[in-house]
Amino acid sequence: MGTTQLESVPEPKYWHLKTVLSDALDSEFAVGEILPNERELAARFGVARATLRQALEQLELEGRLQRRRGVGTTVAPPRMGVAVGDSEHTWPGTTADTWQTVDADEACAPAAVARLLDIDPEQSVHIVRRTRKTRGQPVAAELLYVPAVSVPDLAAIDAPAGPARARAVLRELQRLRLEGRDQAVELGSARADDAKQLDRLPGSPVLLVTTRYCAQGRTAAVSVATYRADTCRLTFGGTDMQLLAG
């Protein structure tokens, strides 16, 4: 079998440097320690500063480094484990839930979510916004899409808007018997709203966890949760799986 064009492309210099730097972080530096400046690092490893910057940026994306204005580049703490697996067989908003309710409104769901819900893309749904923190740090933002058919007894006059409305939607949703759920994880980019909640820049790499909740033989709700890719380690069914952005 011949060599493909991709196989013939040499490894970028910055990628090799990233590996060398990663080993140095493990053996020479402690969490929170400030790295030498770019000039010193470039001289130590015998590379151009442009190559060094590429390697540092990749390590930052992977959560190994943190750049803090006025401080410099520091060694990041280990990723925080965040459970998203099958061990949580509950509806959103139950007692064991670790999310914090923000607000709710009614609007059309994105086309991909509408397909999962098997509804017309122009049909309005309840959208509940929630956030999640670990060790006091925001790690995820969620949009939960609930069609009206899933919460038929919800009365607009009971809670017209805000957190009270969100809690009312979740309370009504819990009246259904949860039959199962499935999840998908993919790498994405932070939207402006999510980036603000997660203290990241728009376009920063994130992990998107889409959860489809099933009840009464259909999809009763869909959650799209955006997790920080630089600080989170997602765990599924008791298995710790580290997912790296890059």
C-alpha positions as CSV (number, residue, x, y, z in Angstrom):
1,M,0.0,0.0,0.0
2,G,1.4,3.4,-1.0
3,T,2.0,6.3,1.3
4,T,-1.0,8.8,1.4
5,Q,-0.4,12.5,1.0
6,L,-1.4,13.0,4.6
7,E,1.1,10.5,5.9
8,S,3.9,12.2,3.9
9,V,3.3,15.5,5.7
10,P,5.9,16.1,8.4
11,E,4.9,16.8,11.9
12,P,4.7,20.5,12.5
13,K,7.6,21.8,14.5
14,Y,5.3,23.5,17.1
15,W,3.6,20.1,17.7
16,H,6.8,18.4,18.6
17,L,7.7,21.4,20.8
18,K,4.3,21.0,22.5
19,T,5.1,17.5,23.5
20,V,8.5,18.6,24.9
21,L,6.9,21.4,26.8
22,S,4.2,19.1,28.2
23,D,6.9,16.8,29.6
24,A,8.6,19.7,31.1
25,L,5.4,20.9,32.8
26,D,5.0,17.4,34.4
27,S,8.6,17.2,35.6
28,E,9.8,20.7,36.3
29,F,6.8,22.9,37.2
30,A,4.1,22.9,39.9
31,V,0.4,23.9,39.5
32,G,0.1,27.6,39.5
33,E,3.8,28.3,38.8
34,I,4.6,31.0,36.4
35,L,6.5,30.0,33.3
36,P,9.6,31.9,32.1
37,N,8.9,34.6,29.5
38,E,8.7,33.7,25.8
39,R,12.2,35.0,25.0
40,E,13.7,32.7,27.7
41,L,11.7,29.7,26.6
42,A,12.4,30.1,22.9
43,A,16.2,30.3,23.7
44,R,16.0,27.3,26.0
45,F,14.4,25.1,23.4
46,G,16.1,26.6,20.4
47,V,13.0,27.6,18.5
48,A,11.6,30.8,17.0
49,R,9.1,32.7,19.2
50,A,6.4,32.2,16.6
51,T,6.8,28.4,17.0
52,L,6.8,28.7,20.7
53,R,3.6,30.7,20.7
54,Q,1.8,28.1,18.6
55,A,2.9,25.4,21.1
56,L,1.8,27.5,24.1
57,E,-1.6,28.2,22.5
58,Q,-2.2,24.5,21.9
59,L,-1.3,23.7,25.5
60,E,-3.7,26.4,26.6
61,L,-6.5,24.9,24.5
62,E,-5.8,21.5,26.1
63,G,-6.1,22.9,29.5
64,R,-2.4,22.5,30.5
65,L,-1.7,26.3,30.7
66,Q,-3.6,29.4,31.7
67,R,-2.8,32.9,30.5
68,R,-3.7,35.6,33.0
69,R,-3.5,39.2,32.2
70,G,-0.9,41.0,34.4
71,V,0.4,37.7,35.7
72,G,1.7,35.7,32.8
73,T,1.4,32.0,31.7
74,T,0.9,29.6,34.6
75,V,0.6,25.8,34.9
76,A,-3.1,25.0,35.1
77,P,-4.6,22.6,37.7
78,P,-5.9,19.2,36.6
79,R,-9.2,19.2,34.8
80,M,-12.3,18.9,37.0
81,G,-14.4,15.7,36.7
82,V,-18.0,16.5,35.7
83,A,-20.4,13.6,35.7
84,V,-22.7,13.4,32.7
85,G,-23.2,9.7,32.4
86,D,-26.0,7.1,32.7
87,S,-25.7,7.1,36.5
88,E,-28.0,10.2,36.5
89,H,-31.3,8.6,35.5
90,T,-33.4,11.6,36.4
91,W,-35.2,14.5,34.9
92,P,-33.5,17.9,34.9
93,G,-34.4,19.9,38.1
94,T,-34.8,16.9,40.5
95,T,-33.3,17.0,44.0
96,A,-30.0,15.3,42.9
97,D,-29.6,17.8,40.0
98,T,-26.4,19.9,40.2
99,W,-27.6,22.6,37.7
100,Q,-28.8,26.1,38.7
101,T,-31.9,27.5,37.0
102,V,-31.5,30.9,35.4
103,D,-34.6,31.7,33.4
104,A,-37.0,30.5,30.7
105,D,-38.8,31.8,27.7
106,E,-40.6,30.6,24.5
107,A,-39.0,30.6,21.1
108,C,-38.3,28.4,18.1
109,A,-35.7,25.7,18.6
110,P,-32.7,25.3,16.3
111,A,-33.4,23.1,13.3
112,A,-31.3,20.2,14.6
113,V,-33.2,20.3,18.0
114,A,-36.5,20.5,16.2
115,R,-35.7,17.3,14.3
116,L,-34.8,15.5,17.5
117,L,-38.1,16.6,19.0
118,D,-39.9,15.7,15.8
119,I,-41.7,19.1,15.6
120,D,-42.1,21.8,13.0
121,P,-39.1,24.1,13.0
122,E,-41.5,27.1,13.3
123,Q,-43.2,25.7,16.4
124,S,-42.3,27.5,19.7
125,V,-41.0,25.5,22.6
126,H,-40.1,26.3,26.2
127,I,-36.4,27.1,26.6
128,V,-35.0,26.7,30.1
129,R,-31.5,28.2,30.7
130,R,-29.3,26.7,33.4
131,T,-25.7,26.8,34.5
132,R,-23.4,24.4,36.4
133,K,-20.5,25.1,38.7
134,T,-17.8,22.9,40.1
135,R,-15.7,24.2,43.0
136,G,-17.3,27.6,42.5
137,Q,-16.2,27.9,38.9
138,P,-18.7,28.0,36.0
139,V,-18.1,24.9,33.9
140,A,-21.2,24.5,31.8
141,A,-24.3,26.3,30.4
142,E,-27.4,24.5,29.3
143,L,-30.4,25.1,27.0
144,L,-33.2,22.7,27.7
145,Y,-35.9,22.6,25.0
146,V,-39.3,21.4,26.1
147,P,-42.3,21.3,23.6
148,A,-45.7,22.3,24.9
149,V,-47.0,18.8,24.5
150,S,-44.6,17.6,27.2
151,V,-46.0,20.1,29.8
152,P,-49.7,20.4,28.8
153,D,-50.8,21.6,32.3
154,L,-48.3,24.5,32.5
155,A,-50.2,27.7,33.0
156,A,-48.6,30.9,31.8
157,I,-50.3,32.9,34.5
158,D,-48.6,30.9,37.3
159,A,-45.1,32.0,36.3
160,P,-45.0,34.3,33.3
161,A,-41.2,34.6,33.1
162,G,-37.8,34.3,34.7
163,P,-36.5,31.7,37.1
164,A,-40.0,30.9,38.5
165,R,-41.2,30.1,34.9
166,A,-38.1,27.9,34.4
167,R,-38.8,26.0,37.6
168,A,-42.5,25.6,36.6
169,V,-41.5,24.0,33.3
170,L,-39.1,21.6,35.0
171,R,-41.7,20.7,37.7
172,E,-44.3,19.9,35.0
173,L,-41.8,17.9,33.0
174,Q,-41.1,15.7,36.0
175,R,-44.7,14.5,35.9
176,L,-43.8,12.3,33.0
177,R,-42.2,8.9,33.5
178,L,-38.7,9.0,32.1
179,E,-38.2,6.0,29.9
180,G,-34.6,6.6,28.8
181,R,-32.2,9.0,27.4
182,D,-29.2,9.1,25.0
183,Q,-26.3,11.4,24.7
184,A,-23.8,12.6,22.1
185,V,-20.6,14.6,22.7
186,E,-18.8,16.7,20.1
187,L,-16.3,19.5,20.0
188,G,-17.6,22.9,19.2
189,S,-17.1,26.7,19.6
190,A,-18.6,28.8,22.3
191,R,-21.5,31.1,21.2
192,A,-21.4,34.6,22.6
193,D,-24.1,34.0,25.3
194,D,-22.4,30.8,26.5
195,A,-18.9,32.3,26.4
196,K,-20.1,35.1,28.7
197,Q,-21.6,32.7,31.2
198,L,-18.5,30.5,31.1
199,D,-16.0,33.3,31.4
200,R,-14.5,32.5,28.0
201,L,-14.0,34.3,24.7
202,P,-16.6,33.7,21.9
203,G,-15.3,31.0,19.6
204,S,-13.3,29.2,22.4
205,P,-13.3,25.4,22.2
206,V,-16.1,23.8,24.1
207,L,-17.6,20.3,24.5
208,L,-21.3,20.1,23.4
209,V,-23.3,17.4,25.2
210,T,-26.7,16.8,23.6
211,T,-29.1,14.7,25.7
212,R,-32.4,13.4,24.4
213,Y,-35.0,12.5,27.1
214,C,-37.7,10.0,26.1
215,A,-41.1,9.5,27.6
216,Q,-44.4,8.2,26.4
217,G,-42.7,6.7,23.4
218,R,-41.3,10.0,22.0
219,T,-38.7,12.6,22.7
220,A,-40.0,14.7,25.5
221,A,-37.1,17.2,25.8
222,V,-33.7,17.9,24.5
223,S,-30.8,19.4,26.4
224,V,-27.8,21.1,24.7
225,A,-25.1,21.6,27.4
226,T,-21.9,23.6,26.6
227,Y,-18.9,22.6,28.8
228,R,-15.6,24.4,29.0
229,A,-13.1,22.2,27.1
230,D,-10.1,23.7,28.9
231,T,-11.1,22.7,32.5
232,C,-13.6,19.9,32.2
233,R,-13.1,16.1,32.3
234,L,-16.4,14.4,31.5
235,T,-17.2,11.2,33.2
236,F,-19.7,8.6,31.8
237,G,-21.2,5.8,33.8
238,G,-18.4,5.8,36.4
239,T,-15.7,5.8,33.7
240,D,-13.4,8.8,33.8
241,M,-12.8,9.9,30.2
242,Q,-10.6,12.9,29.5
243,L,-11.7,14.7,26.4
244,L,-9.1,17.2,25.0
245,A,-9.8,20.1,22.7
246,G,-7.4,20.9,19.9
